[in-house]
């Protein structure tokens, strides 16, 4: 099963838990959620955690989570960063 990860600053940036759950029931996809609760400080740790888990795709938003993920991935292009 493909593993998608979401790296976001706030949980409110993504649909409610009920919407997430129904989406996962329809699409055969494992989603790893990571939120930094509005702070940029934990983003590098959260991004590193996702990379070490071996997720297939990292989706991030806005700029700070994206930059944190890019720094962790570095020049390796094993996982798409969207």
Phi, psi and omega per residue, in radians:
X1 nan 2.244 3.109
X2 -1.085 2.558 3.132
X3 -2.051 2.089 3.119
X4 -1.859 2.482 3.066
X5 -2.161 2.595 3.096
X6 -2.132 2.188 3.117
X7 -2.065 1.875 -3.036
X8 -2.291 2.736 3.107
X9 -1.330 -0.655 -3.089
X10 -2.317 2.479 3.117
X11 -1.096 -0.536 -3.126
X12 -1.120 -0.242 -3.137
X13 -1.312 -0.104 -3.105
X14 -2.237 2.731 -3.102
X15 -0.972 2.846 -3.122
X16 -1.063 2.871 -3.128
X17 -0.978 -0.745 -3.141
X18 -1.079 -0.722 3.105
X19 -1.151 -0.707 3.117
X20 -1.078 -0.807 -3.091
X21 -1.090 -0.774 -3.136
X22 -1.141 -0.600 3.107
X23 -1.115 -0.764 -3.121
X24 -1.175 -0.463 3.111
X25 -1.264 -0.499 -3.108
X26 -1.524 -0.701 -3.069
X27 -1.803 2.200 3.133
X28 -1.297 1.474 -3.006
X29 -2.609 2.325 3.052
X30 -1.632 2.175 -3.123
X31 -1.958 2.192 3.058
X32 -1.759 2.053 -3.092
X33 -1.736 2.346 3.030
X34 -2.414 2.209 3.139
X35 -2.208 2.455 -3.138
X36 -1.724 0.169 3.092
X37 0.968 0.655 3.055
X38 1.522 -0.120 -3.106
X39 -1.832 2.474 3.116
X40 -1.419 -0.341 -3.043
X41 -0.989 -0.810 -3.099
X42 -1.402 -0.076 -3.045
X43 -1.018 -0.802 3.122
X44 -1.052 -0.710 3.116
X45 -1.115 -0.772 -3.138
X46 -1.136 -0.721 3.124
X47 -1.115 -0.786 3.127
X48 -1.053 -0.720 3.111
X49 -1.019 -0.783 -3.139
X50 -1.140 -0.735 3.130
X51 -1.113 -0.768 -3.133
X52 -1.152 -0.472 3.098
X53 -1.250 -0.347 3.139
X54 1.405 0.552 3.107
X55 -1.070 2.704 -3.108
X56 -1.406 -0.604 -3.093
X57 -2.474 2.444 3.012
X58 -1.990 2.102 3.059
X59 -1.870 2.238 -3.085
X60 -2.389 2.668 3.108
X61 -2.914 2.552 -0.153
X62 -1.388 -2.402 -2.998
X63 -1.118 -0.802 -3.046
X64 -1.042 -0.822 3.078
X65 -1.095 -0.622 3.141
X66 -1.140 -0.785 3.120
X67 -1.134 -0.673 3.099
X68 -1.076 -0.779 3.130
X69 -1.132 -0.721 3.129
X70 -1.092 -0.701 3.132
X71 -1.125 -0.706 -3.128
X72 -1.203 -0.756 -3.132
X73 -1.219 -0.599 -3.141
X74 1.128 -2.393 -3.100
X75 -1.495 -0.141 3.125
X76 -1.194 2.328 3.135
X77 -2.033 0.691 -3.135
X78 -1.274 -0.539 -3.088
X79 -2.165 2.320 3.063
X80 -1.138 2.519 3.064
X81 -2.055 1.964 -3.100
X82 -1.925 nan nan
